[in-house]
Amino acid sequence: MSAKTVQIARATAEDLPGIHQLVRELAIYEKAESEFVAGLEEYQRDFADGAFEAIVAKNEDGVVGMVLYYLTYSTWKGKMLYLEDFVVLQAYRRDGLGQALFDAFLDRARAMECRLVKWKVLDWNEPALKFYLKNNAIIEKEWWNGKIFL
């Protein structure tokens, strides 16, 4: 399966079921499927409200990869895009599709005049860490995450 047969574009509402399914597959990969509670209806509402954007890779089978992100703000740097999830179906990996999606994400950040992009990566996800390091990413290890479920 070649990345050449896949089209990359900004997501539309019609892409949301495929995006939702990819996020479920990511949750399974991360051994956390029970924590994946956002339903497709929430995705549809929040996408329509502009809470997030996505870039998808699609072919005749549907959505085979995506990056989902949203605009946020760094008080030190200014506008930034936060990469919430980045998934490519296993069968489409190792053919440049992930790089093409990541590049499209970076291009979107530049077009929005962001100064920074940021994301999280699990410390045990060696393929992802290698990918980001190959792209000259800085992997911070000194900041701890805080959260409160509402």
PyMOL commands that set and color helices and strands:
alter all, ss='L'
color gray80, all
select helices_A, chain A and resi 3-5+13-29+33-35+40-48+90-92+97-111+126-134
alter helices_A, ss='H'
color red, helices_A
select strands_A, chain A and resi 7-10+53-59+62-74+78-88+116-119
alter strands_A, ss='S'
color yellow, strands_A
deselect
rebuild
show_as cartoon
